[in-house]
Amino acid sequence: MVAAMVALWFFCTRKPAVVITTAPTGRQVKNLLWRYIRKMHARATRKLPGRVLSVEIKTDNAADSDWWALGFASRDSNAAQGVHSENVLIVYDEATGIPDEIRNSMEGALGDNNARELALGNPTADNGFFRDAWEKSQEFWHTINISALRTPNVRARKRLIPGLVGHEWVEKIRRRFGEQSPFWVCRVLGQFFNFGEEKTIPPSWVKLAQQRYHQMQDGLPRRLLVDPAASANNDSTGVVLQAGLRLRAVEKYQEPDTQANARRILRKAIELHC
């Protein structure tokens, strides 16, 4: 909501002005930040300039070609290239999931002294520009940490603001994960966690995969991916279906007989048209 206010304030108080917002997926752009922009623009007590479309603010005056706002998914690295204006604001929503190359592609639009950036997100990345802004580039960024423990609902232990994190959730996370866990540090305290070098898959990769899942399409090729059990112990066989870019867990079972296991996998492959 704060980012929507900033975007509208910047657009309405400067002319010419260009406001660009980006998020990891098109769904996030349309249904998160721009949902608030559309709502605030429509409910303003005084008429605000421009017409708000789905993820865009336009004016009807042809002379105002350098006065607009636009939201796009961060996978489109060319969307902000060639953008120049006396006043530019770039908003990175869910900034943890925005790749460095997207941030770097915005650099050309930030040459003027009246250009500004706003990045918001949960501190779940183990690397990238959002984390660097906190740990390596504070001379260029003004950083603000918001801990869930400082929010009104948690401090009052009652629901003062609908939709905001509550005391019961914080206590559930405390009991489930503990105060030394990455989940507590990142999601409750709002701080980056040092995951160390022993990790196999960085948490930021997991978050990106979750965000992009709904953009992936089922389709060919269809493959059955199998992690067979070792016959000498109580290990389990895991079976996953790959359909296009999507993976779906099929089953997990114990079958110590290697030949029987092979026949079972073959039957499953035929059943799933692999």
Secondary structure, DSSP 8 states (H G I E B T S, - for coil): -HHHHHHHHHHHH-SSEEEEEEESSHHHIIIIIHHHHHHHHHH-SS--SSEE-SSEEE-S-GGGTTEEEEEEETT-TTTTTT---SSEEEEETTGGGS-HHHHHHTGGGG-STTEEEEE---S--SSSHHHHHHHT-TTT-------GGGSHHHHHTS-SSTTS--HHHHHHHHHHH-TTSHHIIIIIS-------S--SS-HHHHHHHHHHGGG----S-EEEEEE---TTSS--EEEEEEETTEEEEEEEE----HHHHHHHHHHHHHHTT-
